Amino acid sequence: MLVEKKYARPLRTTTDLDGFSYHLKQHLGEVISTSTLKRLWGYVSDNHTPRAHTLDLLSRYIRHEHFCAFCLWLKSSTAYNSSFFTARQVLSHELPCDAEVEIGWAPNRYLRLRYRGNALFEVMEAKTFSLPMPSYRQNSPTMRCRAPACIMPRPSRVVPA
């Protein structure tokens, strides 16, 4: 892991994470709590999504301007390029109406969407997670992209209408 490589120590125990939290405060002037680091390193089972600020701090630690810059670097890096995990960009305005998009990610998550136009997607199928969406149309939740593009991890595919 890039963070452990720069830190020059593995992060395996609570003591390791305590030390790393202190190290981040000394080097970045900001704190990521040990409990947050435990969640990120998988020592605590938790469904929380990491805050953008936390990801930005870790990205800055490994010499990237922010998390988005790190993701762009990682996407194009040959050092970490893998056929197991790749990402591609699908621009919603380039999809024909009724095209289906399938998205899968670890662990065992799956989502099948149907494009309805104007950045609106209907959820056709969702496996092993729940969708926290209040609006339902005919028992099927809808999602609207807030940006013109959606980044999707593989395996994904666009099924023509």
N, C-alpha and C positions, 0 to 999 in steps of 0.2 A: 504494500500500500504506500502511496506517495507520501502521506503524512508521516507514517512510521519511518520511511526512508530518510526524510528530512530530519526528523527528530532523532534518528540514529538509535532508536530503541523500540522493541516491540511493545504494543499496548495490549497486555494480556490480563492484567489484574486491576483491581480497584486502586491499588497503590500506584501502578503505572499511570492510570488515568488521572489520579490526583496530581501526580507530578507533571503530567502533560498540561493539565488545566492551569497550573501555576506557571509553567513555561510559556504558555500562550499569553497569559497576563503580562509577563515580563517582556515578551517580544512584540506583541501587538497592542498592548495597553488596554485590552478588553478581555472579558472573562467568558468562557464557555464552561458551565458547571460540570462537575464530575458526573452527575446524574444524566445530563444531556449527552455527554460523551459515552456513557454506558449504553444509552439507547442507540446511539449511532453505531457503536461497535458491536451491538447485538448481545450485550451482557444482560439486558433487561428486556423482557417481552413487552412490547408497547406498539400501539397502532398510531402514535402521533407522527405526523409529517414534520420533518425538521423545518425550522424557521429559515427563511431566506437569509436572514442576517447571520445565522450560525454557519450556513453553507458558504456565505461570502467570506466569513472570517477564516474558515479552514482553507478556502481557495487562496486567500491572500497569504496565508502561512506558507503555502507551496508556490508562491510567487506568481499568482494570477490575479488580475485586477478584481475580479468578482466571480461568482459561481457560473454565470453564463459564459464568461470568457474561458473558464476551465472546461466547461462542456464542449465548447467549440473546438478547443485545443484537443480534447480527448477524442472527439469525433474524427479528427483528421490525423491523429497521432498514429504512426506505424508501430510505435513501441507497445501500445495498448490496443491495437486493432485486432479484432477477433471475429471469426465467422460465427461464433456462438451468440454474440450480442452486437448488433449493429443498429443504427438508427437511420431513418430516412424521413424526409419532410414531405408532407402531403399538403398542398395548398387547397383549402376548401373551395375557393372560387374557381378552381380548375376541375373540380369534380362534377360529373353530370348528376342531375337530380335522380334520386333512387339508387345511386351507387352505394354499395356496402363496403364498409371498412372494418377489418378485423384487427384487433390489437391484443397482444399477449405479453405478459411480463411475470417475473418471479414474485412470489411463489405461486404458481398455478392460477394466475389471474387471466381472465379472458373477457373481452368486450367486443360485441358486434354492433355496429352502428349503421343506420341508413341515412344518407345525406338528403335533406329536404329542401336545400337551397338557402341562400342568404345566411350562411354560416350556422344553420340549424341542423342538428343531428338527432335522430330518433334512436333510442336504445332498443335494439332488437333482442339482445341476449347479453346477460352478465353472469359470469360464473365465479364463485368463491370470494365475492365481496359484495357489499351493499352500496347502493348509490344514494348519497344524501341529497336528494333533489325533491323540493316540495311540489313541483308542477308535474302533473301527469295528464296525458291525453290518451284516452282509451286504454288505460292501464299500462301505458308505455311512457316512461319518462323521456324528456327531451333535454338536449344539451346545446348550448350556443357557444361557439368558439369566440373568445374575447379578442383574439388576434386573427389575422388572415391566414395563419398557418398553424397546424398542429404537428408537433414532433411525436413520432410514435416509435417505440422500441419494436424490434423484430421478435418473434415472427409476426409480421403484419402483411396484409395484402389488401388491395383494392379490387373488389369484384364489380366489373362493369354491369350496368343495369340491363 
